[in-house]
Amino acid sequence: MPGLVRTHPLGSRGLLLDLHGSLAPCTLSCVFCPVSLRSHRHPVPSRPRLVQEVLDEVAALLDAHAPGEVELVSDDVLAFPGLLDLVTLLRGRGVAVRVTTPGFRLADGRLARHLAGAGVRVHLTLWSRDPATAAAITGVPDALERLAAGLAAAQAAGVEVELGTVLTARNAHELADLAAWAGELGATTFTVRVFHPDIAAPTPAYVDQYPDYAEVVRGLARAVAAEGAPHLQVVNLPWCRVPLSLASAPGLRVLSAPNEERFHPWAACEACAVRAHCSGTHPVYAARHGEAPPDPAAAAAAWEAQCDRLR
C-alpha cells in the first residue's frame, strides 16, 4: 500500500524520504514541530508486513528517481524498526545516506556502530547550551544531557556527524554561541534553520516561536566574525533581511528554502528580483514582531547578481 513515504527533491541528484510519523514516533514535543497536525491524526495501523511495504515503496522510488543521495527523516527516523534494512537497501544501490534525528537513540552504541559501519551521516540539532532552554524547546527535561550522550556515542563509533540548529524566539539570541559550540565539536559546517510556520493558520502558541529576523541577522554577523567558526548555511531567512555585505561574507551562505508553500505577504515582494527563490515571510510575522514591510527594490539588482551564488 503506497503512501508510507513522501518525497521531496534534494539538490540536483538527491531525494528526501519522509517516513510516515507513525512508523518512527518521536518522544520529543518540540515547540517548533507541528507533528500533532500531521502523523498523529492519521496513524498507520500495525500490520505484519509493514516494514516490507516501506522497503518495497522505497525500492520503487529508487527505480523512479535514481538518486545519488537520500536523506531519511521522520518524527524520529531512528525509531523505525526497519531502519537498518532500509539503510542496507539504499547502500546496496550505491546511494549515500543521511539521517536527521534528535539523536537520543544513538546513546545505544550498537546502533551508532551499525550506522558508522554503513557509512551513514547523521544530522543532529543543537537547541541550546542552557539545559532549561533545551528542555523548554524540546519538552524533555534532560534533553541536553541525552543529546550529549547520543553525540558522544556517535563520535566514538566513528559516525560522520553534521550539526545544525532550529532558531526560535527562545534561542535566537544564542546563535553565535551555538555556532561556536558546533565548532568546538569539530563541525566545519553549521546549518541554521530559522523557524518558519509551514501551515496557513498556525495556533498562537506556534506563532510565538517565530524569531525576530533582526536578532537572527545580528547573531549571524557575530558568528561569521568569530575566529574558528564553522561555515554557516542559513535556511528560511528572507534574503531582503540580510545586508548584502553580510550575505557575501566567505563564511556564510543564505540558501534558497525548499518550502512547498512560500508566503509573500507584502506588495514589495511582488517586484522582488529573487522572490522565486526566497523562503518568504509568513503573514503572522508582522503581527508577532510589528515590523514594517521590506523594501527590496533598491537592492534588487544587486541581489539578482548574487542569486547564482546564494541559491
C-alpha positions as CSV (number, residue, x, y, z in Angstrom):
1,M,0.0,0.0,0.0
2,P,1.7,3.2,-1.2
3,G,1.7,6.4,0.8
4,L,4.0,5.5,3.7
5,V,6.9,7.6,2.3
6,R,6.7,11.1,1.0
7,T,9.4,12.5,-1.3
8,H,11.0,15.9,-1.9
9,P,13.8,16.9,-4.2
10,L,17.2,17.4,-2.5
11,G,19.6,19.3,-4.6
12,S,20.3,18.2,-8.2
13,R,20.6,14.5,-7.6
14,G,19.3,13.9,-4.1
15,L,16.0,12.8,-2.6
16,L,14.5,13.4,0.8
17,L,12.4,10.4,2.0
18,D,10.0,11.3,4.8
19,L,8.7,8.2,6.5
20,H,5.2,8.5,8.0
21,G,5.4,9.6,11.6
22,S,3.5,6.6,12.9
23,L,6.4,4.4,11.6
24,A,9.0,6.2,13.6
25,P,7.4,8.0,16.6
26,C,9.3,10.7,18.4
27,T,9.4,11.2,22.2
28,L,10.0,14.9,22.0
29,S,7.4,17.7,21.9
30,C,9.4,20.5,20.2
31,V,7.7,23.9,20.2
32,F,8.6,24.4,16.5
33,C,7.2,21.0,15.3
34,P,3.6,20.7,14.0
35,V,3.8,16.9,14.2
36,S,0.4,16.8,16.0
37,L,-1.1,18.3,12.9
38,R,0.2,15.5,10.6
39,S,1.1,12.0,11.5
40,H,-0.8,11.6,14.8
41,R,-4.1,12.4,13.2
42,H,-3.8,9.6,10.7
43,P,-1.9,6.8,12.3
44,V,-0.8,3.8,10.2
45,P,-2.4,0.6,11.6
46,S,0.1,-2.0,12.6
47,R,0.2,-5.0,10.1
48,P,2.5,-7.9,9.6
49,R,4.4,-6.8,6.6
50,L,4.6,-3.0,7.3
51,V,8.4,-2.8,7.2
52,Q,8.5,-4.7,4.0
53,E,5.9,-2.4,2.5
54,V,8.1,0.6,3.3
55,L,11.1,-1.2,1.7
56,D,9.2,-2.0,-1.4
57,E,7.9,1.5,-1.7
58,V,11.5,2.9,-1.3
59,A,12.8,0.5,-3.9
60,A,10.2,1.7,-6.3
61,L,11.2,5.3,-5.6
62,L,14.8,4.5,-6.2
63,D,13.9,2.9,-9.6
64,A,11.9,6.0,-10.5
65,H,14.4,8.7,-9.3
66,A,17.8,7.1,-9.3
67,P,19.1,9.5,-6.6
68,G,22.8,9.7,-5.7
69,E,22.0,10.7,-2.1
70,V,19.0,10.2,0.2
71,E,18.1,12.0,3.4
72,L,15.9,10.0,5.7
73,V,13.6,11.9,8.0
74,S,10.5,11.2,10.1
75,D,9.3,12.1,13.6
76,D,12.4,10.2,14.7
77,V,13.8,8.0,11.9
78,L,16.0,6.1,14.3
79,A,12.8,4.6,15.8
80,F,11.8,3.0,12.6
81,P,12.1,-0.8,13.2
82,G,13.3,-1.5,9.7
83,L,15.9,1.3,9.7
84,L,18.9,-1.0,9.3
85,D,17.2,-3.0,6.5
86,L,16.4,0.3,4.8
87,V,20.0,1.5,5.1
88,T,21.2,-1.8,3.6
89,L,18.8,-1.4,0.7
90,L,20.0,2.2,0.0
91,R,23.7,1.5,0.3
92,G,23.3,-1.6,-1.8
93,R,22.1,0.6,-4.6
94,G,25.1,2.8,-4.1
95,V,23.1,5.7,-2.6
96,A,24.7,7.9,0.0
97,V,22.6,8.1,3.2
98,R,22.0,10.9,5.7
99,V,19.6,10.7,8.6
100,T,18.1,13.6,10.6
101,T,17.3,12.7,14.2
102,P,17.1,14.1,17.7
103,G,19.9,11.7,18.5
104,F,18.8,10.3,21.8
105,R,18.7,6.7,20.5
106,L,22.4,7.0,19.4
107,A,23.3,6.6,23.0
108,D,22.9,2.9,22.3
109,G,26.4,2.3,21.0
110,R,25.3,-0.7,18.9
111,L,23.0,1.5,16.7
112,A,25.8,4.1,16.3
113,R,28.3,1.4,15.3
114,H,25.8,-0.1,12.7
115,L,25.3,3.4,11.2
116,A,29.1,4.1,11.2
117,G,29.7,0.7,9.5
118,A,27.2,1.5,6.8
119,G,28.7,5.0,6.2
120,V,25.6,6.8,7.2
121,R,25.9,10.5,8.0
122,V,23.8,11.8,10.9
123,H,22.4,15.3,11.4
124,L,21.8,16.4,15.0
125,T,20.3,19.6,16.3
126,L,21.9,21.8,18.9
127,W,18.9,23.5,20.6
128,S,20.7,25.4,23.4
129,R,23.7,25.2,25.7
130,D,21.4,26.0,28.6
131,P,19.6,22.9,29.9
132,A,16.5,24.8,30.9
133,T,16.1,26.3,27.4
134,A,16.8,23.0,25.7
135,A,14.1,21.4,27.9
136,A,11.7,24.2,27.1
137,I,12.2,23.8,23.4
138,T,12.0,20.0,23.2
139,G,9.6,19.2,26.1
140,V,12.2,16.8,27.5
141,P,13.6,17.7,30.9
142,D,17.1,16.2,30.3
143,A,17.2,16.9,26.6
144,L,20.7,18.5,26.6
145,E,22.1,15.6,28.6
146,R,20.6,13.0,26.3
147,L,21.8,14.8,23.2
148,A,25.3,14.9,24.6
149,A,25.2,11.2,25.3
150,G,24.0,10.4,21.8
151,L,26.5,12.7,20.2
152,A,29.4,11.2,22.2
153,A,28.3,7.6,21.3
154,A,28.1,8.6,17.6
155,Q,31.5,10.2,17.6
156,A,33.1,7.3,19.5
157,A,31.6,4.9,16.9
158,G,33.1,6.9,14.0
159,V,29.8,8.2,12.7
160,E,30.1,11.3,10.5
161,V,28.0,13.9,12.4
162,E,26.6,17.1,10.9
163,L,25.3,19.8,13.3
164,G,22.7,22.4,13.0
165,T,20.0,24.3,14.9
166,V,16.4,25.5,14.6
167,L,16.2,29.1,15.7
168,T,13.0,30.1,17.5
169,A,12.2,33.1,19.7
170,R,13.6,31.1,22.6
171,N,17.1,30.5,21.3
172,A,17.7,33.1,18.5
173,H,19.9,35.1,20.9
174,E,22.2,32.1,21.2
175,L,23.0,31.8,17.5
176,A,26.7,32.9,17.8
177,D,27.2,30.7,20.9
178,L,25.6,27.7,19.1
179,A,27.9,28.2,16.1
180,A,30.9,28.4,18.4
181,W,29.8,25.2,20.2
182,A,29.5,23.4,16.9
183,G,33.0,24.5,16.0
184,E,34.2,23.1,19.3
185,L,32.6,19.8,18.5
186,G,34.5,19.6,15.2
187,A,31.9,20.8,12.8
188,T,33.1,22.5,9.7
189,T,29.6,23.5,8.6
190,F,26.7,24.5,10.8
191,T,23.2,24.6,9.3
192,V,20.9,27.3,10.8
193,R,17.2,26.8,10.1
194,V,15.1,29.8,11.0
195,F,11.7,28.7,12.4
196,H,9.1,29.4,9.7
197,P,5.4,28.3,10.2
198,D,4.6,25.8,7.5
199,I,0.9,25.9,7.9
200,A,-1.5,28.6,6.8
201,A,-3.3,29.1,10.1
202,P,-0.9,28.4,12.9
203,T,-2.0,28.5,16.6
204,P,-1.0,31.4,18.8
205,A,1.5,29.2,20.7
206,Y,3.1,28.1,17.4
207,V,3.3,31.7,16.2
208,D,5.1,32.7,19.4
209,Q,8.1,30.7,18.3
210,Y,8.7,32.9,15.3
211,P,12.1,34.7,15.9
212,D,12.9,38.3,15.1
213,Y,14.8,38.4,11.8
214,A,16.9,41.4,13.1
215,E,18.1,39.3,16.0
216,V,18.9,36.4,13.7
217,V,21.0,38.7,11.5
218,R,22.9,40.2,14.5
219,G,23.7,36.6,15.6
220,L,24.9,35.7,12.1
221,A,27.2,38.7,12.0
222,R,28.7,37.8,15.3
223,A,29.1,34.1,14.3
224,V,30.8,34.9,11.0
225,A,33.2,37.3,12.6
226,A,34.3,34.8,15.3
227,E,37.6,33.2,14.8
228,G,37.4,29.5,14.1
229,A,33.7,29.5,13.4
230,P,32.3,26.8,11.1
231,H,30.8,27.8,7.7
232,L,27.2,28.8,8.2
233,Q,24.3,27.7,6.0
234,V,21.1,29.5,6.6
235,V,17.6,28.4,5.6
236,N,14.3,30.2,5.9
237,L,15.7,33.7,6.3
238,P,14.2,36.1,3.7
239,W,17.1,37.5,1.6
240,C,15.9,41.1,1.8
241,R,16.5,41.0,5.5
242,V,20.2,40.2,5.1
243,P,22.6,43.0,4.3
244,L,24.5,42.3,1.1
245,S,27.8,42.9,2.9
246,L,26.9,40.0,5.3
247,A,25.4,37.8,2.6
248,S,28.6,38.0,0.7
249,A,30.8,37.0,3.6
250,P,33.0,33.9,2.9
251,G,31.7,32.1,6.0
252,L,28.0,32.4,5.2
253,R,25.6,31.1,2.6
254,V,22.0,32.0,2.6
255,L,20.2,29.1,1.0
256,S,17.0,29.0,-1.1
257,A,14.4,27.4,1.0
258,P,12.8,24.2,-0.3
259,N,9.3,25.1,1.1
260,E,6.5,23.8,-0.9
261,E,4.4,26.8,0.0
262,R,6.1,30.2,0.3
263,F,4.4,33.2,1.8
264,H,4.9,36.7,0.4
265,P,2.5,38.9,2.3
266,W,3.8,42.4,1.2
267,A,3.3,44.2,-2.0
268,A,7.0,44.8,-2.2
269,C,7.5,41.1,-2.6
270,E,5.8,41.0,-5.9
271,A,8.6,43.0,-7.6
272,C,11.5,41.4,-5.8
273,A,14.2,40.0,-8.1
274,V,14.7,36.9,-6.0
275,R,11.2,36.2,-5.0
276,A,11.1,32.8,-6.7
277,H,14.0,31.6,-4.6
278,C,13.2,33.3,-1.3
279,S,11.7,31.5,1.7
280,G,9.3,34.3,2.1
281,T,7.7,35.5,5.3
282,H,4.6,34.1,6.9
283,P,1.8,36.7,7.3
284,V,1.8,36.3,11.1
285,Y,5.4,37.6,11.3
286,A,4.3,41.3,11.2
287,A,1.7,40.6,13.8
288,R,4.3,38.9,16.0
289,H,7.0,41.5,15.7
290,G,5.3,44.6,14.4
291,E,7.8,45.0,11.6
292,A,7.2,47.2,8.6
293,P,7.2,45.7,5.1
294,P,10.5,45.3,3.4
295,D,11.6,47.5,0.5
296,P,13.8,45.2,-1.6
297,A,13.6,47.4,-4.7
298,A,16.8,49.4,-4.1
299,A,18.8,46.2,-3.7
300,A,17.0,44.1,-6.3
301,A,19.7,44.4,-9.0
302,A,22.5,43.6,-6.5
303,W,20.6,40.6,-5.1
304,E,19.9,39.3,-8.6
305,A,23.6,39.3,-9.3
306,Q,24.1,37.3,-6.1
307,C,21.4,34.7,-7.0
308,D,23.7,32.2,-8.7
309,R,26.0,32.1,-5.7
310,L,23.3,32.2,-3.0
311,R,20.7,29.7,-4.1
